[in-house]
Amino acid sequence: MQVVILTSSKDVKSIVQALLNSKHTVVGIIQSCVLPKKKKKVFKLLTQFKRVVKVLYKGFKSDLILFAKKKNIPYFLLTKHNKSELEPWLKELDAGLIVVRSSHHMLWSNILEIPKHGVINVHPSYLPEYRGANPMFWAYHDMELNPGVTVHYIDEGEDTGDIIYQERYSLNVGSKLDEAEKNMGKVGAKLLLRAIDDIENGTVIRVKQEESNSNYRARKIKESEIASLINWNEWPVTRVYHYLNYRDNVSKVISKSATKAIGVLWEVTGYKSIKKQRHINHKPGLIIKENEKYKLICKDGDVLIRRRFSVKRLFQDLTHLTMIVIQVQDLYNSIYLGINSLS
């Protein structure tokens, strides 16, 4: 079957790679992208340098744009500014199916009607659980150790379409996000290829989602919310430990209560439970340094953390500082021009 892939990832992830290696033909790749506001040259140069370093480190095969060019696969960068151009581009490809794996844009009705066999999505949760843009974050927040993957049809709702296949997988307490995404990718790739085969053979079975089993929406969050979402007085140390292992959550929590140096990355290394009563000064959420080691106090134990220098963190911090400098300069210019216009 001729398939178009839609993804927001800049990298060639496992599900995309599995489809590219299958018997099905990928005739187009769409990358859903949210373009940043106009930045000055120094910001653009820093961003491009970061990308070049990444490509040199991982190779062109990991970069979606370079990979598409190398394989001569038509590529379309989808933004809010060129949505009208997507419809004729897709019609020209004449693909039988669109496969979505993460997108910044919800597809509109005329796009859903273009492929003969519709549009299907690989969603990283066991629908109708965790519908929305950020299911894995909220699964970590809730300490869900049996998350799932669902392959379903896309309709005009948010992750409400008919289910084709779904399966759960297991995580250990404190599993890193990379491990969770790797497990999700393996299960998702298997279910996706099975679903495409069924669609091609005309044997696909569609199952309506049960609304009664749907929990809260897995909404996007702001970085400023990450620390405040921890209930220090109720969460056991295991839940805090698990939550902090989602991507860079620990750095967001640490930065609220410890000095943040440029290029320094905070990491979770483990936890220990305690049964004795806490010292009155050991308030949950507090960071303590003992014998050159750091720990984050919880109601029934400690999350063990460490700090180290990270090149990736250095690039992130420099980019962030550059953005702040640009914003301050723009504000200064606006005020200066405003004062001059009054004189």
Sequence and secondary structure as in RCSB ss.txt:
>XXXX:A:sequence
MQVVILTSSKDVKSIVQALLNSKHTVVGIIQSCVLPKKKKKVFKLLTQFKRVVKVLYKGFKSDLILFAKKKNIPY
FLLTKHNKSELEPWLKELDAGLIVVRSSHHMLWSNILEIPKHGVINVHPSYLPEYRGANPMFWAYHDMELNPGVT
VHYIDEGEDTGDIIYQERYSLNVGSKLDEAEKNMGKVGAKLLLRAIDDIENGTVIRVKQEESNSNYRARKIKESE
IASLINWNEWPVTRVYHYLNYRDNVSKVISKSATKAIGVLWEVTGYKSIKKQRHINHKPGLIIKENEKYKLICKD
GDVLIRRRFSVKRLFQDLTHLTMIVIQVQDLYNSIYLGINSLS
>XXXX:A:secstr
 EEEEEE  SB  HHHHHHHTSSSEEEEEEEE        HHHHHHHHHHHHHHHHHH GGGBHHHHHHHTT  E
EEE TTSHHHHHHHHHHHT SEEEEES SS   HHHHTSSTT EEEEESS TTTT SS HHHHHHHTT SS EEE
EEE  SSSS S EEEEEE    TT  HHHHHHHHHHHHHHHHHHHHHHHHHT    B   GGG  S      GGG
TTTT  TTT  HHHHHHHHTSTTHHHHHHTTTS   TTEEEEEEEEEE  S   TT  TT EEEETTEEEEEETT
EEEEEEEEE HHHHHHHHHHHHHHHHHHHHHHHHHHHHHHHH 
